[in-house]
Amino acid sequence: MAQEGQIEKLLRELGLTFGQDAKARDRELLTFDNPHSCEHCRDSVVEVGQEHTVIHCQCGWSGQGPVVSPKYRACGKCGMLHDNQVHREYSSTLQYGLKDAVVAARSGCLLYVFLLDSLGSPKHVLYMLEDDFSWNTIQSLFTMGKFHLSGTINSLDGVPANCYISWGISTASHSFTGGELRMWAMAGDGASKFIDSRPYESNVDSDASWDFARRCLDTCRERHGRCRERLTDGSDIRLRSIGEGLSSEQTDIANIPSRLLDVQAGAGSRIKVIKVDTLSGDEQAVLCSSGFAALSYCWGGPQSLTLTKSQSQHLYGGFSPSELPKTIQDAVRVVQKLGLRYLWVDALCIQQDSDQDKAAEISRMETYYGSATVTICAAASFSAEQGFLFRRKSHQFATGPLKLPLRNKNGTDEGHVYLLKEAKAPPEPITTRGWTMQESLLSRRILIYSERQLYWSCSTSISGCGGELVAMEDRVSGNIQSLVDNIYPIGASLQLPTANQWQQLVMDYTARHIGVPGDKLLAISALVAHLWNISKDRGEKPAYIAGLFVILAKSTSFLEQLRWNAIDPAKSRRASVYRAPSWSWAAIDGPIWNHLHNDRFDFNGDPIMPADRAVIRSYSVDLVHQKLPFGSVRDAHIIIEAKKRRLGECVNIPGLALMIRPGGPNDESWGIRLFPDTEEDAQTMRDIIEKKNNSGGDISLLLLHTSRGLYRSQGLVVSPTASGDMVRIGVFDLHEYALAESDRGSIFKTCVPTSVRLV
């Protein structure tokens, strides 16, 4: 087997320096209008060939079968129709091996720069070879072999597909594969017959973008049964059975917002806010059949025009769209281009100076976004004043585009392919804001105006106006896949257990910013209402307790929900004004890790149940608004019966180191690991460990459970208040593997469960 030192010596002899070559890395911005192509790579032809796949019919016959239509081939025995699939192969043997590739890279060939960079260090090369080759074979590959490209894909005959192409080094007798690139094609080019990935459409106001938006919406309304309403387990089964050939979509009048913005084109180009209950029966019928759009956007500060008592007459009477902030103006234009008439915008359809109206309307947010015909997501805009129909900047790829000729195996030129690797997209401004998370998740269909281009996402499919996926690709069941990170309908994750859905939602939400800190619970309340209904239908007996989503049908759920931890205490802050109890993640600002219970098994495969489990005796929540049961709270507490040990008594236990944040949540260090909620809490714990706090009696470890047999205990770190209650300041994780078996479990062994009031 080859050694790392041998490989390093060989690669250095071939000219690789493992350093930064200034000329090779002085890379200009490459685009599809300005791709890389040079004397070293422009003649490296990618060859494509295809043949029909073999049919394996249920009657037992196998073969290619006759083509009976562009879509189908028939079984040669029973005549059953099968998809007319072809197997495509792409291949290219490049001009150079390693030694010549070094020369080409140093002269500026970005294809060979990428290939050599991808080889990486000698250690990485050894890893890629995976002990599959003898030293003599490795020498032969690296001194005599040439770089090659290869890729395969199955697709319907005549239908282009997106495709990876792998690179590697090969000789006549051996080869290895090192990595992958994507292949894209230009619209209208010969290669577009085979490859459907396209350049991004940076102009979201172009004819191509408008056609894309209308096509996606029309296709979804006509064919996607699962997108007809908000998905539950029951409705999902029912809607899947409907299939295509749907009747015209109708929205129940009870699910339409109280107010809408009427943006009908014409009529002197004036628009107005209308009250739905004042429309005539015929007008309401038209509204129910045509539907309405909803806008999801960042306010970014106070808006110039909102619905207030003083502005209501003006807004109801009609006004010019030019009075609106630019983002809402753009949304009006999108609605008109889609052929719709009505738009729901929170700033104009909720009376902003009425707490009563706010409470009533916010309680229906789940219904509004879930019933909207389409949600317009202004993802790229930081504020209402910015707009979102502006032209996007040219997108920079991590690699490429690298332009190579494509040729059919029969010798026909098929245009060019563009090899590339995408760079990770920066977070969209809208995904940094708290309120906007539930707006996309609760929607059925979303047009996403991202920083790259326009995307489509619905409960059934995803697509982009350009990019990797331009066809409306069906989602994999239970996969929350989105072409824009953190923007997708929650129906896409319906197949996941409720606890998994909640875990992901809270971790995403707490990483976002809330403009009004007191809205921490309110801004996710509509999403909680949706998930609560899902959980209830599943018979899980859900309870929502000041931010904790507890499944009462699962005995450990409440304790699990208490075990969240701050990802980085240095970046976490406790709210300056009360908005949640200390044991709720909503009490702090900053991202959190939300734990899921991981059932462990002993060596016989039997589940290990928690021992010494704490018991929640009671809990109480005082809501700000009774109409918002999942919204803001004035006060909350729980009464918990659990074992308690002073932290100061745990400082010098032999074999059990006391550590503050030794690693991430999956760190398996032995000892007592403390995870403080904030930096202030970390300092409090540090003072006790360093004996700066002489008594250490103020801080305690409150045991939630111990896993029998594994000697792992988990719980809360708590501190007393002046009134005698306790507040949470962190969590702990105790691993006793390092102790002798006779000493394990000793920390809480003599402790007697006591009743604690946590606030």
N, C-alpha and C positions, 0 to 999 in steps of 0.2 A: 504494500500500500504506500502511496506517495506521502511524503511529509511536506508540511507547510514551507519549510526552508528550501526544499528542492524546487517547489513550484515558484517561490519568490526568485530564486536564482535564475531559473529558466526564463521567467517573464522579463526580468531585467536584461538578460542577454538579448531578448527580442526587442528591447527598446522601451518597455513600460517602466515609468518612473514612479507611479503612484503619487504624483504630486500635481500641482495646479499648472497646467500649460496655458499661459496667458493668451496666446493667439487662438488656441483651440476653444477657449472659453469666452472669448470676446464676442458674444452672440448677439446678433441683431434681433429685433422683434420680427418673428416669422409669422406670416398669415397665409391664407389660401391665395391671396393675390400676390404674395411675395414669399413663396415656399423656398426651402433649401433645395438646390440642385446644382451639382458641380461636376467637373471632369472625372472625379473619382467614383461617382455614384449614378450619374444620369443614364448610363447605359446598362445598369443592372436591372434587367427585365424581370418582373413578376409574372409568372405563367399561371393561367387559370384553366382548369379542366373540370368537367362535370359529367356524371353518369347517373342514370336512374337508380334509386335504392332498390333493394330486394324486398318484395312483398312477402310477409309471412302470414298467410291467411289462416283464420280459425278452422277452415276445413282441412288444413294440413298441407296445402299446396304452397310452394315457395318459388319465386321467380320475379321477373320484372313486370310482366303482364302488359297488355296493350293499352295505349293511351286512348281514352274515350272522350275526354274533354280536357281543356287546359288545367283543370283542377284535379281530375281523377284518372286513375288507371284501374283496370279490372283484373280480378283474380282469373288466372288461366284455367281454373277448374270450375268454380261455382259462379263466377261472374260478379262477386261482391265488389263494390267500389272501395278503393283506398286512395288516400291522398297521393297526388302525383309529385312525390318528393324526389329531389336530386341530391347527390352528394358532391359538394364542390371542394376542390383542392387547389390551394395556392402554394407556389414554391418559387424560390429564386436562389441560385448559387451566386453569391457576390464575387466581385473581382479579386478581393484581397483576403489573405490570411492575416495572422496577428502582426507579423513584422511589417508588411506593407500598410496595414491599417494604422500603425503608429505614425508612419510617414504622412498618410492621407489626413489623419486627424490633426497633425501639427501644421499641415498646410491649410487647414480650415474646413475640412469636410465634416459636417455636423452629424452625418449618419455614423461615421466611424468614431467620432467623439462619443456619441451615445453608446455604441457597442463596447468601447473600451472602458468608459465610465461604469457601465453595467457589470463588467467583470469584477470591478472592485478590488479589494485587497486579496493577497494570496490566500488568506484564511477563508474569504468568501468564495474564491475559486474552488478551494478544496471542498467546501460545503456543497457547491453546485454539482461537483463530480460525484458526490454521494458514495464514495468508495467503490464505484462501479468499474473503475479502469485501473489497469496496471500502470506502473511508471513508464514503461515503454510505449504504451498506448497514448498516455498523456503527452509524452514528448512528440509522438507522431501527430497528434491532433494540433498541438500548438506550433509545430514547426512546418508541417506540410498541409494541414487542413485549411479550409476556407470558411468564411462566415456564410451562413445560409439563412433563408427565411422560409417558413412553412406554416400553413394553416388550413383547417378544414371546417366545414359547416354544412349542415343539412337544411334545405329550404324547399318550399314549393317551387316547382319548375316555373321559371319566368318571374319569380318574385325575389327582389333583392333582400339581403339580410345583413345585419351588422356582424362584424367578424374581427377576431384577434388574429394576429400573425406572430408566430414565435421566432426568435432568433437563436442561433447556436453556432457551433463550429463542427465541421464534418470532414471526414476523408471518405474514400471509397468503401471502407469497411467499418468505420466507427463514427459516432456523432454524439453530441450532448446538447441539450437545450438550456439556454440561460435565462430567458425572460420573454416578455411579450410587448407588442405595440398594437395599437388600434389601426385599422384601415378605414379611411373615409374616402368619399368621392364627391366630385362637383356635380350639381344638377345638370343634366343634359350631356354629360360626358359619357363615353362608352362604358366606363367602369360602373356607372350608376345602375346598369342593368343587373349587376351582381351585388353591389354594396349599397346599403340604404342610409348609412350615416353621412350627414351633410355638414357643411360649414354653418356656424351659428348665424342666425339672422339678427344682426345687431340693431336693425331699424325696426322697433316694435310698432311703428306707425306706417309700415310698408303694406302694400297690397298682399304680399305673401303672409305677413303676420295676421292681417284681418281675415284672410281666407282660412288660415289655420284655426283661428279662434272660432269662426262660424262652423267650420267643418267638425271640429271636436265637439262643440256643443250640440249640433244637430245629430251627429252620430250617437252621442250618449243619450239624448232624449228619445231617439227612435229605437235604440237597440239594447240599452243597458237596463235590464230589469232591476239589478241591485242598486242602481242609482236613483230609483224612483222615490225613495223615502229614506229617512235615517234608519240605519241598520241596527236591528237587534237579532238575537239568535233565531227567533221565530220568523221575523220578516225576511231574514237572509235566506232561509230555506224556502219560504214561499216565493220570493222574488227570483231566486235561481231557477225555479221550476217553470217560470213564465217564458224564459228564453227571449228570442228576438220576435219581431212582428208585434210590437206592443201597440196598444191603443194610445190615443193622444194623452199626454200628461195633464193631470188636473191637480191643482193645489187646493186643499180644503180651506175655505174662507176663515175658519177658526185658527189656522196656522199662519195667516198673513199678518204682518205688523199693523199696529194701530194707525201709524202714519207712514206715508211713502212720499218720495220726491217724484213728481210727474215730469218727465223729461221729454215728452213727445216732441219730435222735430217739427218745425214749422210754427205756426201761431205766433209769428213775430219773434221767434227764438226765445220766448220767455218760458220759464219753468216755475213750478210752484210746489209747495208742500200740501198734501191732501190728507184728510182723515178718511180712512177706508170706510168707516161706518156711515159716512155721508154720501157715498156713491150710490147710484141707483142700482136696482137689481141687475139690469143688463150690464152696467159697467163693472159690477162685482163679478159677474159671470165671465166677462172678457178677461179681467184680471186673474181669475182662477185658472183660465185656460192658457193665457200667455205667460203668467208667472212674473217674477221680479228678480232683480239682481241685488246683491248686498256688497258693500265695500268693506274691505279689511285694510287698514292703513295706520301709519304712525301719526298721532296728533303733532308731536314735537313741540308742544307749548300751546298757549291759548290760540284759538282760531278767530279769524276776523268776522265770521258770520256763523252764528249758532241759533238754535231755537230757544228763545227766552220769552218771557211774558211781554217784554217791550218790543220784541222783533216779530212776534207771531203774526200780527196783521199783515206785515210786509211779506213774510214768507208764504202765508196762505193766499195772499192776493196776487202773487206772481212777481218775478224779478228776473234780471238778466243773469245768465250763467257767469258772466265776467265778474260778478260780485263774489263768487265762490273762491275759496283757496284753490290753487292750481291742481292739486291732487284730486279734488272733488270735481273740478272742471273736466279733467281727463277721464274720470270715471263716467261722467255724463256722456262723454263722446263714445266710450266703449259700449255703454248700454244702447245708444242709438245705432251704432254700427252693427250690433248683434241683432237688431230688429226688436228689441224690447222697449218698454215704455216706462217702467217703474224701477226706482232705485231706493234701497234703504241705506241711509248713512246715519250713524249714531248722533253726530253733532246736530243734525237737522231734523231728526225724527224722535228724539228724546228731549223733553224740556229740561234744559240744563240748570235752571234755577228753581227746580221743583224736586225736593227729595222724594215726595210721594210718587211723582211720575217716574223718576229714576228707578225707584225700587220696583214699581210695577213693570217697567219695560225691561230692566235687567233680569227680572225673574223669568222673562220670556225669550232671553237671548238664545237659549238652546233651540227653541222652536224657530226663531227667525232665521238663523244661519242654517239650520237643518232643513228648512223648507224653501230657502232661496233656490231659484232655478240655476243660478251660478253665483259664485262669490268671486269678485274681482279683487285680487290680492296685489296691492301696490308694494311689492316686497323690496324694491330698490330705493324707495323714498324714505328719507329720514324724517320728513315733516309733511304736514298738510299743504305747505306753501311750495314744496319742491316740484310736484308733478311726477309722472312716471312714464309718459310717452316720449321721453327724450331718447336720442340715439345713443346706444351703448358704445363704450370704447372698444377698440380691437382687443380680442381676447388673446392672452399669452399662454401658450401651452408649455408644459414642463419639458416636452421634447417635440420638435417639429413645428409645422408640417414638413415632412421630407417627401419630395415628389419623385416617384418612380414610374416608369412605363408599365402598362399592363398588356399582356398579349395572350390570346387564346391558344390552346394547344394545337389548333389547326393552323396557326400562323397569323390569324387576324389580329390587327392592333385594336385594343379595346380602351384607348385613352390612357389615363393615369390614375394611380392610387396615391393617397397621401398618408404616410405613416406618422403616427403621433402618440403622445402620451399626455393625457389631460393633467393640468395642475389642479390642486384642490381649490374649489371655489371659496372665497372669503364668505363669512356669515352675511346673510342678507340683513339690512337694517331692521326689517320687520321681525326677524327671529330673535332680536335682542330685547324686545319689548314684551312685557308680561300679558297685557290685555289681549294682544293679537294672537296668542297661542290657541286659545279656545275658538277663535273665529275661523281659523282654517280647519282645525280638527272637527268641528261640528258641522262643517259644510259637506255637501254631497259632491259638488263639482267646483273646481277652482281653476281660474285662469291666473297664472302666476307671472307677474311682470318683474322678473328677476334682474340682477345686474348684468347677466349675460344676454338674455333673450326672453322670449315668451314661452312658457311651458303650460301643459295641461295636466291636471291630476284629478281623478275621480275615484269612487269606491271600486271601480272595475278596472281602470287602465291608467297609464301614464304615457306622455308623449312630449316631444319638443318641436318647436318650429324648425330647428336645426339640431345638430349635435348627434350623440350616439344613437338615440332612439327617436325616430321621426314617425314611425307607424304607431298607432294606438296599441301599445303592448299591454296585454292582460297581466294583472298582478298575480303573483304566486300567493296562494291562500295563506293567510296569517303573516304575510310579509309586509312591513310598513314602508317598503321601498318607495323612495321619492327621488325625482331628478333634482329637486332643490331641498337641501337638508332642512328637516324639521317643519316642512310644509306639506301636509297630506291630510286626507279625511280620516277620521278615527275609525271609520268602517273598514279601512284596510287592515286594521289590527284586531278585528272582531274575534278571530279564531283563537287569540291568545287568552290565557286565564286572566280574570279580572285583576288579580294582584300584580301580574306582570305588566298589564296596561298601566296601572296606577304608578308602579315603580318608575317606568319610563317617563310618564307625564310629569311627575314631581321633580325628577332630576333635570328634565328640560326646563321646566317652569322656573325653578329656583336659580337657574343660570341667567335668567332674564332680568331686566330692569323694570321697576314699577315707578311710574312718574309720581303718583301719590302713594306714599308708603302705606297709608292706612287701607289701601285697596288690595293688600296682599291676598286675602282670602276671597274678596269679592270678585277679583279679576279672573278667578278660575272656577267660580261657583256654577256657571252654566255647564262646564265640562264635568264637574262633580255630579250634577243632576243627571246628566246623560249616563255616566258610568254607574251611578246608583241604581238607575232603572234597569240597566243590563244585569247588574249583580242581583237585584231583586228577582228578575225573571229567571235567574239561574238557581234560585232557592238558597242563596248564600246569606240571607239575613244581614244586609249591609247596615252599618251605622257610620255616620260622618261626625267626627268629634273634634271640632276646632282645628281642622286640617289633617286629621288622621282618618284614613279610609279603612275602617275595620270590618272584616268579614266575620260576623259573630258565629257563623256555622263552623268556623275553624278555630279551635280552642287557643291556638298560639298567636292569632292574628293581631290582637291588641298589643301584646308584648313586642311583636315584630315591628309594628308601626312606631313604637317608642324608641327603637334602636337606630334611627337615622343618625348620621354624623356629618359634620361640616367637612367638606373636601379640603379646604385650606382655612384654618382659623385666623390666619393673618389677614385674610380678605373678607372675613365675616364680621358683621356688626349686629348687636342687639338693637331692636327698634327703640328709638328714644321715647316714643309714645306707645302705650299698650295697644296691641292689636291681636295678641294670641298668648296663651300660656307658655311657660318656658319649655314644656315638653313637646311643643308643636314646632315643626320646621318653620312655620310662618312667623315665629318670634324673632328670627334672625334674617338679615340680608346677606345673601351669598349662596353659592351652589352647595347642594348636599348630596350625599349618597344614601339612597333609600334601600334598605336591606330586604331581601326575600329569604324566608326560612328555607334552609337547605337540609332536608332530611338526610341524616347520615346512617350508615349501616355497619354492623359489626362484621367480624370475619365470616360468620355463618350466613350473611346476607339478610339478617333480621334488622328491622329498623330500630334505632336507638331513640327512645323517648326522653324528653327533657325531665330531669329531676329537680327538686328544690325550686319548683316554678312559682313565681309570684302570682298573686291573685288580685284582679281588679274587682274591688268590692262595689264601687259605684263611681259615677261620673256625672258632672253637671255642666251645662253650657248656657250662657245668657246671650241671646242673639241681639244684634242691633236692630234688625228688621225681621219681624215674624214672617213676613212674606218671602224672606230670603233665608230658608233653613240651611243653606250651604254657604252663606255669606259671612259678613263680618261679625265678630263676637265682642261683647263687653267684658266678659269674664268667663273663666272655665277652670275646673279643677277635677282631679281624679283622686279617689281613695284607693291606695294600693297596699296590700299586705305582703311584705317581703323581708328577707334577711338583710341586715345592714351592718357594715363594718367600717370603722373610721379609717380614712386613708392614711393618717399618720401611723397607724399600727401596722401598716403593710410595707413600710419603708425598708426595713432590714431583714426581710424573711430570706433565709439561706436558699439559694437556688432559684429564687423568683425575682428577677430584675424588675424594677419599676420604671417604665419608659413612657415618654410623651411622644405620641405619633412616630413610632419607629419606621412605619411604612404605610402603604395603602391599606384599604379595607380587607384585602386578601392576604396580607402579610401573616406569615405563620410563626413569627418570633415567639420564643418561650418567655413566660413571665407575665406581668400585669401591664397591659398596654392601655394607655389613657388617650382618649380622643376628645380634646376640649372643643367647645362650641365656638369660642372666640379667642383672640390672643390674650385678652384680659384673664379669661378662665385658665389659659395655659400658664400664665405667670402665677396665678394662685396655686395651681398644682405644683409648679416648679419650686415655689417657696417652701411648700411642705416637704417635698423630696429632699431639698437642700438644707432642711432643718431651720430655715429662716422663720418659719411659723412654729414656735416652740411646742404648742399643744397639738396642732393639726386636727383638733377635735371638731372644727367647723365643717369639714368636708368629709363625706362618706361615700362608700360604694354601696349601691342599692342593687341587690341581686335580682335579675329577671328570670334566669333559668341556668341550670347546669346540665350538660349533656351526659347522661349516665354512661360510664365506660370510657368516654373520651377525655374526661376531666378538663373540659373547657366550659368556662362560665362567662356569661355576658350580662351587662346591666348598665345602670345609669350612675353618673357621678353627680351627687346632689349637695346642695348647700342650704342651711337653714335661713329663714327670714326672721325678722323681729317678732312676727306674730306666731312663730312656732311652726309655720308651714315649711315645705321644702321646695326649692327650685332646682331645676336641672342646669348643670354647667358643662355636661359632656357625657360620654359613654366610655365603658371599659370593656376589655376583652382579656380574659385570663386563660393562659395556657399552662397546665401543670405537668406536661410531659417530662420535664427535666427532673422532677422530684422523684424520690423513691416512692414506690407504690404505697407504702405505709403512711407517707406524709401527704399524699394527694387528698384534696378536698378539705384540708385543715383550715383554710382561711375563713370559711363560713360555717364550719362544722359545729361550733359552739354557739353560733348566733341563733337567736329565737326570732321568728317572724314577728314584725311589729307593723302597726297600721300607720301609714304615712299619707299626709295630704299634700299632693303635688299641685302647685299653682304655676 
